[in-house]
Amino acid sequence: MELNIFQVDAFTDKAFGGNPAGIVITNNKLSDRTMQQIAKEMNLSETAFITELEKERYKARYFTPECEVDLCGHATIGAVFLLADEGYITSINEGNKSISLNTNVGDILVDVKYNNYKPVSVLMDQAKPQSYGALNDISKLSEILNIDQTDIGIEGEAIYPEIISTGLKDIICPIKSKSILDNMKVDLLKLKDYSIELGVVGLHAFALDEKDKEYAYARNFGPAVGIDEEAATGTSNGALIYYLKKNGVLKNDSLNVSQGYILDRPSTIKCFIYESSDGLRVKVGGSAVKIIEGIIKF
């Protein structure tokens, strides 16, 4: 069998930035084993498999090198940008066009922003935000992150790490300064065991900008699913904006997150939160760049 396969850098407008994702667009029914083998061969944090269900409605499944995950923000941004760039989605001159993506957490709407018939960015709905409780005992986290317990939190706020999901469960962990965040030496083996114990994908640590509370720096660690550190994460930053809004830290409805700079893959993730008929909902987005195109034979 031969399949077209791509690599796309998501949450960036420059090659070699952002977070790379493998993308396979196929109408062939691939077995779970084959998808897992391809994801392992690609050896990226996630590879997305996209199948057209009907006009501008697609099925998406996501695999890390080790396992399937229900949703992946950066692979969704990359995949839909690629669908638009390759002409699978009928382009428009200016403005936004919505498509539906069926995932393991249900259907989500994804908006493609066009300029002169070319896609320039993608914005995706997240699953309904859910909190699974605060982690009031931070001693374990400080041990895993190799920082003092007093380094965890937000200055002037009575706030604790919390397990949040907008598609995948993450520990959202506030750190008091960017300097502390940047210099953390994470014990990945301990974090893997702790993540499995709590039933989470990983840990999303962040520090707010000292002058602009609508800007954050983030680092994401997912050793339980085979990812030591990830350059850009859509669902985790969706959980982050919900966490900040829910806890009264974010006064407005948008958040820009800088991630991946530690890995020399700078990423910008734009997050939005809004009231809907069933409570707060989240959108996350950014741009993407196709950097590799080829054929996989097996």
Secondary structure, 3 states (H helix, E strand, C coil): CEEEEEEEEECCCCCCCCEEEEEEECCCCCCHHHHHHHHHHHCCCCEEEEEEEECCEEEEEEECCCCEECCCHHHHHHHHHHHHHCCCCCCCCEEEEEEEEEECCEEEEEEEEEECCEEEEEEEECCCCEEEEECCCCHHHHHHHCCCHHHECCCCCCCCCEEEECCCEEEEEEECCHHHHHCCCCCHHHHHHHHHHHCCCEEEEEEECCCCCCEEEEEEEEHHHCEEEECCCHHHHHHHHHHHHHCCCCCCCEEEEEECHHHCCCEEEEEEEEEECCEEEEEEEECEEEEEEEEEEC
